[in-house]
Amino acid sequence: MERLIEKHLSEWFTDKDRKILLLRGARQVGKTYSVREFGRRFTKFVEINFEARPDIARFFIEHRTPGPLLEKISIITGTTITDGDTLLFFDEIQACPDALRSLRFFHEERPGLHLIAAGSLLEFALEEIPSFGVGRIESLFMYPLSFEEFLRAEGRDALADAVRSASPARPLDRTFHDLLLDRLRIFLIVGGMPQAVLLYLSAGDLAKVHRLHDALIASYLDDFAKYRKKIPTTRLREVFRSIVEQAGRKFKYAAIGPETTTAYRQALELLIQAGIAYPIYHTAARGLPLGGQIDPKRFKIAFFDCGLFQRLAGLDAAPFIVLPYDELINKGAIAELHVAQELVKNQSPHTHPALYYWHREARSSNAEVDFVVPSAWGFVPVEVKAGLCGAMRSMRLFLSERGMKTGVRVSSESFGTVDDILIVPLYAAGRVSAVAGIAPPTPPAKE
C-alpha cells in the first residue's frame, strides 16, 4: 500500500545532513511495513526487533558506540553493514532503552549510515532519557491510513488525484462526487488500520473486518497491563471507552466514573502519549500561534481510528451502508471524528498532532466552531455538518468577532461556496488548509 510517509522517507534518504530517523506512532499503524518497503531501495537491509531478539539487546548494555555494536550485529545477522548501501532498522526499540541512548553516537560517529528506529509507546521510554538525541534525532509520526491512502490502496489513484486537484472553484463531476461518498462510507466502517484495510481488500467481507477490529481492540486493552505500575489497568480501560462515549463534546472527567480528576487525567495523558487519542484544545484564536492561546482545561478528545471507534460504539454496519448520510445515528460524531483524523494525518509528520476548536460559553449566547485550522494566510474556522446543509450561526459569530470574511464548511456537499463560506466535502477533509489557502481570508482584526 502506498503511504503518505513514503515521501518523507525519500526526502530523508537524499538529505546530506540527515539525522537518525525515529518513526513513531500507535501500535499496528504500519511502521514496520513502511520501513521494509523503503528498505528495497538499498542493497542490504538489516532489521533488528528488540522484542524478538533480547540477545542482541544485551549488546547495547555493554556498548554504546557504533563500532563494536555494528561488528556484533554483522556477525549475528551474517550481513556486513556499510555506509551508503545498507539500511539498518531497529524495530520495537522501546524494548531496549540502551539502544535508544546509543542513537546519538551513531549520528556522531557514523553519519553516513542510514539508520531508522521505530517503536510504539516510545514516549514512555523517552521519559527516562532526559536529553535524548537533541539535534541528532529526527522524528516522523505515523498514523492509520488516510482516506486518500485508502483510495490508492483500492487502486483508485485517478480518483484520489481528482480530489487533490478539485476546489470550490473547480468542483468534481457529480458522478465522481457520489462515488467518493460511497467509498467514504466504506472507509468509515473499515477504518485506516493497515490490517483491516488489507483484509477488506482481499476478502470484501465487513463481518471479518469487524472480527479483526475486536482483536485489535483486545490487543490494545491487553497492552495497558504493561503499565500497571504507572496506572491501574481498570482505570485505563474506563478512560479508553469514555473517549468513545464523549466523542464530539467537551471531555469531562466526572463523566467517566467516581475516581479523582487527577487519576483520570493521568490515564488520559498515557493514551494520548500512546497515539490512541488526539486532544482538541479550545483556543482563543486571536492570532498565531493557535497553540499559544489554549485553555488546557477545555478540550475534546478524538479517537485515532474511525473503524475501531465505530466498533467500540456498537456499530451496526447494515444501516450505515444503506441509509443517507443525514439519517445515520451518531452521524455528527462520526463526521467530526473523521475530519479530526484527516486533519492529523495531513499535518506535518515532523511534529506531534495539534488540533484546536473555539467555544464561547455564555448564558444567552453559546457558540462553538468545530475546528480552527492553520492555513497559508493564518487560520480559518471550520464547521462540520454530516448532512447537506446546516445553520452557520457559530461560524458567522466567530468571523464577525475576528474581523474575518471566510470560513469552511465540511459536509457531504460537493466543493463549492455559499456566500462567504467555502464548502469542502467530507472525503476531502484533509485538504481544508490547502483549500482555505487558495483565496486569502481577511486577516484577524488587531486588538
N, C-alpha and C positions, 0 to 999 in steps of 0.2 A: 504494500500500500504506500502510495506517495504521501509523505507527511510534510507539513509546513516547516518542520525543524530542519529538513534537509538543506534548505537554502542557507541557513545559518551555519550548519556543519561545513558546507562548501566554502563559505567565507572564512571560517576558522582555518580550514585546510590550506588556503592560499595566503593567509596573513603571515608576513615575515616576522612580525612581532607577537606572534600568538603566545598565549599563556596555556597553562594546563587547563583543560576543559572539564568542568563538573556539570554533569547532566542531572537535573533534579526534577522531582515530581512524585505524585502519589504512586502507589504500587500498581503495576499492571497497566500502565498507560502507554507502553510501547517503547520504553527507553532502550532496553536490550536489543530489541528487534531493529530499531533505527540505527544503532551503532554497528550491529553486524552487517546490515546492508551497506552502510557507509564504508565498512572495512573492505568491501570488494574493490575499492579504488587502490588498495595497497597490495604490494607483492606478498607481504606477510601480515597476518592478523593473529595476535596473541591475546586470548581472553582469560582472565583470572576472576573467578567468582569466589569471593571470600567466605560466603556462607557454605559453599560446597567444598572448599579447599582450606580447611584450618591448618593443614601442614604448611602451605605457602604463607598463611597469615603469620606463622611463627617467625618467618624470615624478618618481618618488619619489627619484631620485638628486639632482635639482635642488631639490626642495621637500619639506618635512616637514609643514607646516601645511595644514589642510584648504582654506583659501581658494583659493589658486592651483591646488591639486590638483583640487578639485571643478569649478573653472571649465574646466580642460583636459579632464577626464573627460566633462563635459557636452557639450563641443564634439565630441569624438571619437565619443561614443555617440549624439548627437542627442537627448539627454534632459536636461532641466533637473532637477537633483537638489535637492529641497526637503525640509525637515524635516516629519515627520508623515505624509506620503503617499508617501514613496519608501523602498524597501528597497535599500540598497547592499550588494552581495555581492562580497567579494574571495575568489576561489577559488584554490586551489593557491598560497597566499600564502607558503609556504616557499620558493618560487622567487624571491621578492623580499624579502630581509631588510629593505631600506629601507622597504617598505610595513609590515612588522611594527613597525618602530621608530616609524612615523607614527601608529599606532593610539592611543597615549596622547594625542596632540594632538587627534585627532578627539573624544575623550571630553571634553577640557578646553574646546575651542573650539566644538564643535557637539554638545552633549549631547542636543539634540532629534532628531538624525538616527539612524535605525535602521541600524546597520552590523553586518554579520556577516562574519567572516572564517573560512575553512576551509582545511584542508590535511592532507596526510599527511606523516609523518616530521617533524612540526613540532618535536619535541624537539631535533633536531639543529640546526635554525635558532635555536631559543630559547637554546641553549647559548652562542651568540655574542652574546647580548644580556643581560648580567648582571642588570640592573634592570628587565627588561621588564614594563611595564604594571602594576606593583604598585598595587592599589587602583583601577585603571582598566579592567581587562580581566576578564571573566568567562568561564571555560571550561566547555564541555559536552563530555563524552566520549561517543562513539557507537560502537556495536558491530554485528555482524551481527544479523539478526532473531532474536528470542527465539521459543520455541515458541508463546507466546500470539500474537505478531505473525504467525507462520506460519499459525495457525488463522484469524486475521482476514483474512489475505490470501486464504485459501481460501474466504472468505465464511461461515465458521462462527462468527460473532460470538456467537450464543446459547450455543454450546458453550464458548467462551472465557469468557463471563460466568459460566457454571455452575461452571467451575473456580475462578474468583475468589471465588465465594460458598460453596464447599464447605469442609469442615473435618473433623477427626476426629469431631466430634460430629454433623456433617451430611454423611455420605459421599454420593457420587454413585450414581445408579442403575447397576446392573451393565451395562446396555446402553451407557450413556454411557462408563463406565469402559473397556469393551472397545474402543469406537470411538476413544477418546483414545489407548489403547496402539497401535492400528493407525496412527493419524496420526503418533504419535511415532516409530514405526518408519520411516516415510517421511521424516520430518524429519531423523532421524539420518543418512539417506543423502544427502538433498538439501543439508542444512545451511542456514545462515542468510544466505549471501551473496545480496544482492538479485537479481543477475543469474541465479543458479541457481534461486532461488525463482520468479522470473517465467518462466524457461524451462520449469520443471516445470509451472507452472500453465497455460501456453499449449500445451505440446506433450504433457505427460504421459509423456515418454519419458526414462527414467532413463539410458539409454545416451548421449543427447545431454547430459544434465546432467553425466555423467562426463567427457565431452569438454570441456565448459566448465570443470570443475574442473581438468583438466590444463592448460588455457590459463591459468587464474588462477594456478596454482602456478608455471608458467613465468614469468609476469609478475612474481611476487614474487621469484623467483630472479634474474631479469634486473635487478630494482631494486637488488639487492645490489651490482651492478657500480658503482653510483654512489658507493659508499663504500669503494672500493679504497684510497684514501689513508688511511682510518681503519683498516680491517681487510681482509685479503685475502678475496676473494670465495669461494675454496675453503673457507676456514675457516667462513665464514658458512653455506655450504651444508651443511657437516658438522654444525654445531650445529642448523640448521633440521631436518634429518632425524633427528637424535638426540633432539630433543624428542618426536617421534612414537614412536621406539623405546623411550624411557624413560617413557612415559606411565604414570601411576598409581603410580610408585615414586619414592623419593628420587633426585634428579638427581645424577649423578656425572660429573665432567669426565673422569675416567680412562676412562669407557666410550665416549667419543667417538672418541679416537684418540691419536696419540703426541705431540701438541703440549702445551705447558705449560698449567697451570691458568689462568694469567693470560691467555694468548691466547684460550682458550675462554671465559673469563669476560667478556672484552671483547665477543666476538661475541654472547654470550647477552644481555648488557645492551643491545646495539643492537637485537636482536629484540624485547626487552621494551619498549624505548622506541618501537619502530615499531608496537606494539599487536598483534603477531603471537603473543606468548606472555604468559601471566599467571603470575607466581610465586606459589606457595602456601607460605608460611613456617611453620615449626614455631613454635608459641607455647607458653609455659608455662601460659597460660590460668589464672592465679590471680587475675584481676580485670581491670578495664578501665583503659586501652585494651589490646586484644589486641596491637596493633602495637608496644606498648612493651615487650613481653616476648619478642620473636622471637630466634631464633638464626639469623643471616644465613648460616651455613654449612650449615644443614639446611633443604632446601626441595624441593618438587616443581614441575614446570612443566606448565601446561595450555596446549595449542594453542588458538587463538582461534576455530576453526570446526570443527564436528564433521564436516561433509561433506568439507571439504578434508583433514581428519585421516584419515578412513577411506579416502580415495583414496590418500593417501601411504602408508597402512598396507597397501595392496593389497586393498581391499575387493572381495569378490565379492557383488554385490547379491542374486543369486538366493537363496542360503541365508539371507541376512539377512532377506529378506521372508517366507519360509515357515516358518522354524524358531521354536520357542518361545523366549522371552527367556532361559530358564535353560539353553539348549543352544547359544547363539551363541558362536562363537570370539571371544576377546578381549572378551567381554561386560562383564567387570568394568571394564576400562579405558574402554570406551565409556560405560558408565553413570556412572562417576565424572567423566569429562571433561564429559559433558552437564550434570551438576549444577554443576560449577565454572563452566561458561559461563553457565548460567542465574542463578547467584548474582551473577556480574559484571554481567550485563545488567539485573538488578533492583536493583542498588545505586544510590545517588545518582549521577547523571551529572556532578555538580559536582566530583568528586574522582577521583584515579587509582584503578583497581580494587585491592581489597585482599582477599586470601584467606588463610586460616590453617588449619593442621591441628595435631594433637597426636600426638607419638610418644615413647614411652618405650623406650629401648634398654637392656636388661638381659639378662644371661646366661640367667636362668631365667624371665624374665617380660617379654618384648617385648609391646608393645601399641601400637595406632595407631587414632586416631579420624580419619576422612577429612577432616572439616571442623569448625572451631569458628566459629560464626556469631553475630554480634551479634543481639540481639532486644530487644523493648521492656523486658525485665526483666533485661538484662545480656548474657548469651551462652548458647548452647546447643550441645552436641555433636551432630554429625550423622554417621551412618554410611550408606554407600551399598551396597545389595545389588541385584544385577542381577535376581535371581530373586524367588521369593515368600517366602523365609524366609532365615534365616541366624543363626549364633551372634552374640551381642552381648557377648562377654566383654570386649573392649576398652572398649566403651561403658560397661558396668557398673563396670569398674575406674575409669574416669575419673569417673563420677558419685560413686562411693564416696570417692575421694580428694579431690574438690572439695566434698563435702557437698551435692550436688545430687540431685534426685529425677527430673528429667525430661530425656529426650533425644529425638532424632528419628531415625527410620529412613526413608530414601528408597529405595523399591523399586517393583516392578511391582504391588504390592498396591494396593488402594483405600485411601482415607482410613480411619483407624481408630486403635485403641490396642491395645497388647499390654502388659498390666501397667502399668508406668510409662513406656512408650515411645510417643511419638506416631508414627503412620505417615502419611507423605506420599508419594503416588505420584510416579513419575519425571516424569510430564507436568506436575506442579505444583511442580517443584523450585525455581522462582523465588519461591515463596511460603513457603519454610521459615521465614524470620524472622517473617513475619506470623502463620503458624500457631502458632509457638512462643510468640508474644506474647499469644495468646488466654488461656492459663492460665499464670500465672507459676510458673516452677520455683523450688525453694528456692534462695536466693542462695548464692553461693560462700562457703565457710567462711572466716572471717578467720584470718590467720596468727598 
